[in-house]
């Protein structure tokens, strides 16, 4: 936050349904940090904006978020749009109306 305080802004979004958010977080953890869900990291994807929207390596921050909600929430229609390039500023707009994240905090 100290870095962005002097250079821009940060918006924090949350889903109303915490069970959906928890399912997405669990999927992201087991697919991008530790395959067995422990605190010991055993997955080390490279950073990059090439590859399929469905691939896990290489990857980037907003792609991980959308993948987690797309793959990690079962058959719930959470993600409405899954573009080939997931942009962080458009991330809330990719969700279906029923699961659209709500802005809870704005830091400037």
N, C-alpha and C positions, 0 to 999 in steps of 0.2 A: 504494500500500500504506500510506503514511503516513496518508492520509485514513481508511482503514478500520481501521487499528490502534486508533484511539481510538473508533470508532463501531460496530463490528460484526465481521463475519467475511467471509472469502473462501475459497471452495473451488475447487480446480483439478482439472479432469477431463481425461482423455486416452483416446483409443481405442487398443486394442492394435495394430490394423492401421494403420501409418503411411501406407500407400499410399492408404487411404480418407480419412484425415485430410488428406493432401496434395491429393487431388483436390477435396475440399470447400473447402479454403483457396484453391486456384486458381480455383474457380468464384466464390467470394465476392469475390476480388480483381478478377476481370474483369467482375463484375456490379455491384459497389458502389464500386470505386475507379478502375480504369483499364481501359477496354474492350480495350486492346491489351497489358495486362500490364506496363506500364512503371511507373517511379516517379513519373510525372507524372499527377496525378489529373485525370480528365475526367468523372467521374460525381459528382453532388452531390444525393443523395436527401434529402428533407426528413424530419425526425423526426415520427412520428405513429403512433397505434395504430388508425387507421381503414384501410379498404381491405381487400382480399382477402388471405388468407394467401399467395396466389401472386403478388401485386403487389410491385413493388420500390420503389414510391414512393407514399405515405410508408412508412416502415419503422422498426424499432427493433431493439435489439441481439440479443435472443434469437430474434427472427423471422429475422434474417440467418443466424444459426448453423444453425437448423433447415432453412431453405431451402437452404443450402449442402450439407448432408448429404442432403437430399431430391433436389435437382436435380443436384448435382455429382458424385455417386458412381455414375453409370451405372445399370445394372439391378440393382445389389446391394440387397438388402432391408435397408437401414440404418435408415431411419425407419419405425417401426411405426404411430405415431399422429401426425397432423398437424392439431392443433386450430386453430380459427379465431383464438384468442388464445393465443400461445405465451408461457408464463410462465417466467421464468428459474429459479425454484426447482424446477419440474417438468421442466426440459429433459432431464435424464438418463433420465427415464421414457418419453420419446417414442421412444427407440431400441429396435430389436428386440433380443432377448436375445443374439444372436450378435455384435452391435456395440455393446452397452451400454458407455458410457464408464465408466472406473474413476477413482475419486477418487485423486489422487496427492499432493495437498497440502492442508492446512487451515491457514489463518492466522487467528488470533484475537487 
